[in-house]
Amino acid sequence: MNCVYKWLSIGLAATMLFSMTACKEEEPPAVDIGMDPPVIAPVDSTSAPTTTTVAPAPLFQVNAVTGVEDMSGSLSRPVGVMVANNDFIQSEQVGIGSADMWVEAETEGGITRLMAVFASSERVPEAIGPVRSARTPFAKIAQALGLGYAHAGGSYTALDYIASSDIADMDVNGGENGGEYSWRDHSFPHDYEYRLRTNGEYLTKYLTDRDYSTTPTREIPWTFGAQTGETATKVSITMSGAQRIGFTYDSAKKTYTKTNGYSESVHTDASGAAITPNTVLVLYTDKYWENDTTIDFYLQSGEGYVFSDGKMRRFDWTRSEGGFTMTEKDGSKLTIAQGKVYLCVAASGYSSDISYN
């Protein structure tokens, strides 16, 4: 009996084991789950890669007249253009507001004239005028600074001086419609003599047509740096028996706004641009009548005033055909603030009339 139960138990256990084995699902074979390497498309060697071209930034040179890094173009010789400055014409002057420097001096009967100076002929705007005649004081200054000197005819003494010097003479005078390097604006409401205009393209062509040097021939007589001296934010200068000019300093802009006359009207050109130099230089020298009409200045040496960055001090200067020198009282080269310059030439007899505060 015991044997029967033993074999029945063994059989039952075997049957259960077989059933469990049969019910168990078959496991799938092992699979390699490693990542396949990326597929790289072949490069077509016949096609160039796409690139973005960035235009190079313009290269600027230091402006020798102002010390500002704003010069571009191929020419770097400064030019000066004679411009009418009669009282009735001042607000109708064309293009002078963009000059790098201005020179003002008496020419006849108390009337002053301007020379608008640009650090390069390529900086002269599309129109400047009224272009007026050469006068000896301006010719002397243009020669000493090495300017290309643009004018329309001139006084006999000025033309004689130009002919006997190494000045780069640029007479743009012409007939009814101007000349090769100028034109007349017949819509201008004033006399025929005030209608002559020129521009940077014409003056650049003039320099190259005459084989004048297109690089500087003289050194600018100042350098640039910090300013010292007395506080002087308002300046008044007697230029002649009929002309007084002033300059008021704006500390925020670091410029002086030019005014004309005792009424102190702001000097603007036809575009409304004010004359706003960063430095004002005043040269005093003896004057004389070179004929019955026109005035000249000796312009050999003397003392001057510099107004820059709201400060004033005195300096010494000399001029010859070899150039200008301007020196501090310690003998070092005159130092002015960076920016535009206004140069006034006045008779020594008016030196006591200058005022500032």
Number of C-alpha atoms within 10 A of each C-alpha: 5 7 8 8 10 11 11 12 12 10 12 12 12 12 11 11 11 11 11 10 10 10 8 8 7 8 6 6 5 6 6 5 6 6 6 6 6 6 6 6 6 6 7 8 7 6 7 7 7 6 6 5 6 6 6 6 6 8 10 12 14 13 20 21 23 25 19 15 13 11 19 16 13 11 18 22 23 28 28 30 36 25 29 22 19 15 12 10 16 17 18 18 24 24 21 29 23 20 21 23 26 22 22 21 26 27 22 16 12 15 17 20 22 24 30 25 30 28 23 29 29 23 23 28 18 14 18 23 24 29 28 27 22 28 27 24 21 26 26 25 21 27 26 23 26 27 26 29 26 29 26 22 18 17 16 15 16 21 17 12 18 22 12 8 13 12 21 23 23 21 21 26 23 16 11 11 13 18 16 14 20 23 20 23 16 14 7 13 10 11 8 12 13 20 21 29 25 27 21 20 16 18 25 21 14 22 20 11 9 11 10 15 15 17 13 18 16 16 15 17 19 21 16 16 12 10 17 15 14 13 15 18 19 18 20 21 22 21 24 20 11 12 18 19 21 23 26 20 24 16 11 6 10 18 24 29 19 23 22 19 17 11 9 15 12 20 21 22 19 15 13 13 16 19 23 28 26 24 26 25 19 23 22 22 20 17 18 11 12 15 11 7 10 18 19 23 23 15 20 14 18 16 18 20 17 22 31 30 26 23 19 22 17 16 23 19 19 15 19 15 16 13 19 21 19 23 19 16 13 9 10 11 17 21 20 24 21 22 20 23 26 23 19 22 23 22 21 16 13 16 18 9 12 15 13 17 12
